[in-house]
Amino acid sequence: MGGAETEISSSTKNVLIECAWFDPIAIRRAARTMKLHTEASTRFGRGADPEMAEVASRRAAELILQLAGGELLSGVVDVYPGKRLAKKITVTRAEILRVMGADVPDKEIERILGALGFAPVRVGQNRGQEGALLASWECTQPSWRAEVEREIDLIEEIARVYGLDKFPPRLPAARTGAARLPQYEAEARLRERLIGLGYREIVTIPHVDEQRDELFRPAGMAPTKLANPLSEEASVLRSTGSVTMAAAIEWNLNHGQRSVKLFEIGRHYRFNGATPVETPVLAIGATGEARPQGLYDAARDYSFADLKGDLDAIGAMSGGIGWQDGGPDWLNAAKRGKIYLKENELGAAGLLAKRVADKYKFRQEVFFAEIALGPLYCAYYGAKNARRYEPLPRFPAVERDFSLLLADGVKFADVTKTIQSLGIAEITSIEAADLFRGKNVPGGKYSLMVRVTLQSKAATMTDAQIAEYSTRIVAALEKELGATLRAS
């Protein structure tokens, strides 16, 4: 960078013009090491034409004389160490046919390469024969096209100018048979279910800002830094899928999209000791309305219950998932939970904590979930292989609704576990039909309507059987959970 001692001021009388070419590799390394990026470093770092130095200096002197006057002293000091000879590159018709799958006329090849400054000269056999299969051209690399070094580079230039639409749109013949990845089916079913639940898939770059990654990174974990980052804002690999999901939600909200439901099937990058590990994960992000305004229904905001229900639907593919209290500290302590598959912890889900939401300037609730896909895929195939055909029941099912008053600390999972502990074989499903807090509900309690489906495979159930099972269910809930039936 220039300093005050070399600046031109109103008292300057003598000006020395220096025009130089700088090595691209040295410039890129220095700019990255010094963290000093300028227009000149960008230009020279990408490679400039070394032959233009003399032409540029003479043009600069000419413009100074025309615009500011003065006297041009004679004499030029030209220091050009190691001037390299122009590189010769040969391009053949056989290679053009192999790569592009179609021919280009001789005159078009010579016209295109000549216009680009490569000065093609016909060499090889059958020099005078038009369209000869063995035709080849020797080209001279111009000083301003240092990136063109191989035959394939010349073929790319020919195809680009001639028109890519003139070549047949077909894939090259595969030399080896294609095989689906082991997780293909499980991933395809997962993607179908998420799309069916209303989510849209995104694909993001795993290079993220270190400070943002730190917001989601587990405690005690070192960031996976890149040795040659693209920029300061992409200096580490993501340690969780939620950091890139948060950026996607931020982008949508900043562009006026207030209701967003996204998912990404990707990987996060961590260290196991000194060994880097890539883990396939599913990241989910949602905010805004879960249900828009309709003719008969009012709009409803997305909630933790919606996220939990969608994750339960995903887990049903693998035999069902479980929930426990807790989760990372970047999730709201009151609306979060850990996700389990049998005894293995898959991940966590919940509402983004306020301190993290403030960093992104979110003005509405944003929900995230992240689960490891390896165990989920294994369980999917296990559930699929264990599935057996069962005939449809011949006898009708009966539904019974129980409107319960429960203490705030009681979860629906506790209700389900209590009913299942009775060992009633005729119970086929237990669902939460409705939840209510407010008027006519005592403080510290909430109303939950539980729908139990009863169905026998042997005979139609009698009223006496249904009444007996209902009495046992109510008694167990009263004894174990302190529940009471809500008066109608």
Residue pairs with C-beta under 8 A, 6 or more apart in sequence:
1 36
1 38
8 15
15 64
17 57
17 60
17 61
18 57
19 53
19 54
19 56
19 57
19 60
20 53
21 44
21 48
21 49
21 50
21 52
21 53
22 44
22 48
24 44
24 45
24 46
24 47
24 48
27 41
27 44
27 45
28 41
28 45
30 36
30 41
31 37
31 38
31 41
31 45
32 228
35 232
47 146
47 147
49 143
49 144
49 146
50 80
50 143
51 143
51 144
52 143
52 144
54 76
54 78
57 76
61 72
64 70
65 72
86 140
86 141
86 142
86 143
87 140
87 141
87 149
88 138
88 139
88 140
88 141
89 118
89 138
89 139
89 140
89 141
89 148
89 149
89 150
89 151
89 153
89 154
90 123
90 136
90 137
90 138
90 139
90 151
91 109
91 113
91 120
91 136
91 137
91 139
91 151
91 154
91 155
91 158
92 124
92 134
92 135
92 136
92 137
92 151
93 103
93 131
93 132
93 133
93 134
93 135
93 136
94 133
94 134
95 151
95 152
95 155
96 103
96 104
96 109
96 155
96 158
97 103
97 133
99 152
99 155
100 155
100 159
100 167
101 167
101 168
101 170
101 172
102 166
102 167
102 168
103 131
104 158
104 159
104 162
105 130
105 131
106 122
106 130
106 131
106 135
108 158
108 162
109 120
109 137
109 158
110 120
110 122
110 137
112 157
112 158
112 161
112 162
113 119
113 120
113 137
113 139
113 154
113 157
113 158
114 120
115 161
116 142
116 145
116 157
116 161
117 142
117 144
117 145
118 139
118 140
118 141
118 142
118 145
118 148
118 154
118 157
119 139
119 140
120 137
120 138
120 139
121 137
121 138
121 139
122 135
122 136
122 137
123 136
123 137
123 138
124 134
124 135
124 136
125 132
125 134
125 135
126 132
126 134
126 135
127 135
129 135
139 154
141 148
141 149
147 153
148 154
148 157
159 167
181 187
183 280
183 373
183 377
185 381
186 317
186 376
186 377
186 380
186 381
187 265
187 373
187 377
189 317
189 380
190 265
190 282
190 314
190 317
190 373
190 376
190 380
191 201
191 265
193 313
193 314
193 317
194 201
194 263
194 284
194 310
194 314
195 201
197 261
197 310
197 313
198 261
199 261
199 262
199 263
199 284
199 286
199 310
200 261
200 262
200 263
201 262
201 263
201 264
201 265
202 245
202 248
202 262
202 263
202 264
203 264
203 266
204 244
204 245
204 247
204 248
204 264
204 266
205 234
205 244
206 237
206 238
206 244
206 266
206 267
206 268
206 269
207 226
207 229
207 230
207 234
207 235
207 236
207 237
207 238
208 233
208 234
208 236
208 237
208 238
208 243
208 244
208 247
209 232
209 233
209 234
209 235
209 236
210 223
210 225
210 235
210 236
212 243
212 246
212 247
212 359
213 223
213 236
213 238
213 239
213 240
213 243
214 223
215 243
215 330
215 356
215 359
216 239
216 240
216 242
216 243
216 246
216 328
216 330
216 356
217 223
217 239
217 240
218 239
218 240
218 328
221 239
221 270
221 271
222 271
223 236
223 237
223 239
224 236
224 237
224 239
224 269
224 270
224 271
224 276
225 235
225 236
226 234
226 235
226 236
226 237
229 235
229 236
237 268
237 269
238 244
238 268
238 269
239 268
239 269
239 270
240 268
240 281
240 283
240 370
241 264
241 266
241 267
241 268
241 281
241 282
241 283
241 370
242 283
242 285
242 330
242 368
242 370
244 264
244 266
244 283
245 262
245 264
245 283
245 284
245 285
245 368
246 285
246 352
246 356
246 360
246 366
246 368
248 262
248 264
248 285
249 260
249 262
249 285
249 287
249 360
249 362
249 366
250 360
250 361
250 362
252 260
252 262
253 260
253 287
253 362
253 364
258 287
258 288
258 289
258 364
259 287
259 288
259 289
259 292
259 302
260 285
260 286
260 287
260 288
261 285
261 286
261 302
262 284
262 285
262 286
263 282
263 283
263 284
263 285
264 282
264 283
265 280
265 281
265 282
265 373
266 280
266 281
266 283
267 278
267 279
267 280
267 281
268 278
268 279
268 281
269 276
269 277
269 278
269 279
270 276
270 277
270 279
271 277
279 372
279 374
280 372
280 373
280 374
281 347
281 370
281 371
281 372
281 373
282 314
282 369
282 370
282 371
282 373
282 376
283 368
283 369
283 370
284 307
284 310
284 311
284 349
284 367
284 368
284 369
284 370
285 366
285 367
285 368
286 302
286 306
286 307
286 366
286 367
287 302
287 362
287 364
287 365
287 366
287 367
288 301
288 302
288 364
289 299
289 300
289 301
289 302
290 300
290 301
290 302
290 303
290 306
291 297
291 299
291 300
292 299
293 299
301 365
302 365
302 367
303 367
304 335
304 336
304 349
304 350
304 351
304 367
306 367
307 349
307 350
307 367
307 369
308 323
308 337
308 349
311 321
311 339
311 349
311 369
311 371
312 320
312 321
314 321
314 376
315 321
315 339
315 341
315 376
317 380
317 383
318 341
318 376
318 377
318 379
318 380
318 382
318 383
319 341
319 379
319 382
319 383
321 339
321 340
321 341
321 346
322 339
322 340
322 341
322 342
322 413
323 337
323 338
323 339
323 340
323 413
324 337
324 338
324 340
325 337
325 338
326 336
326 337
326 338
326 348
327 336
327 337
327 338
327 348
327 349
327 350
328 336
328 348
329 353
330 352
330 353
330 356
331 348
331 349
331 350
331 351
331 352
331 353
331 368
332 350
332 351
332 352
332 353
332 354
333 353
334 351
335 350
335 351
336 348
336 349
336 350
336 351
337 348
337 349
337 350
338 345
338 347
338 348
339 345
339 346
339 347
339 348
339 349
339 369
339 371
340 346
341 375
341 376
341 379
342 379
344 375
346 371
346 372
346 375
346 376
347 369
347 370
347 371
347 372
348 369
348 370
349 367
349 368
349 369
349 370
349 371
350 367
350 368
350 369
351 365
351 366
351 367
352 362
352 365
352 366
352 367
352 368
357 366
393 455
393 456
393 457
394 457
395 455
395 456
395 457
395 458
395 459
395 460
395 461
396 455
396 460
397 428
397 453
397 454
397 455
398 453
398 454
398 455
398 461
398 466
399 451
399 452
399 453
399 454
400 451
400 452
400 454
400 466
400 469
400 470
401 433
401 449
401 450
401 451
401 452
402 449
402 450
402 451
402 452
402 470
402 473
402 474
402 477
402 485
403 447
403 448
403 449
403 485
403 486
403 488
404 415
404 447
404 448
404 449
404 450
404 477
404 483
404 484
404 485
404 486
405 441
405 442
405 445
405 446
405 447
405 483
405 484
405 485
405 486
406 415
406 445
406 446
406 447
406 448
406 481
406 482
406 483
407 444
407 445
407 481
407 482
408 444
408 445
408 446
410 481
410 482
410 483
412 432
412 448
412 450
414 480
414 481
415 430
415 448
415 450
415 477
415 481
415 483
416 430
418 476
418 477
418 480
418 481
419 427
419 430
419 450
419 452
419 473
419 476
419 477
420 427
420 430
421 476
422 472
422 473
422 476
424 454
424 469
424 472
424 473
426 454
426 455
426 456
426 461
426 465
426 469
427 452
427 453
427 454
427 469
428 453
428 454
428 455
429 451
429 452
429 453
430 450
430 451
430 452
430 453
431 450
431 451
431 453
432 448
432 449
432 450
432 451
433 449
433 450
433 451
434 447
434 448
434 449
435 446
435 447
435 448
435 449
436 446
436 447
436 448
437 446
437 447
441 447
447 486
452 473
454 461
454 466
454 469
455 461
456 465
474 483
474 485
477 483
478 484
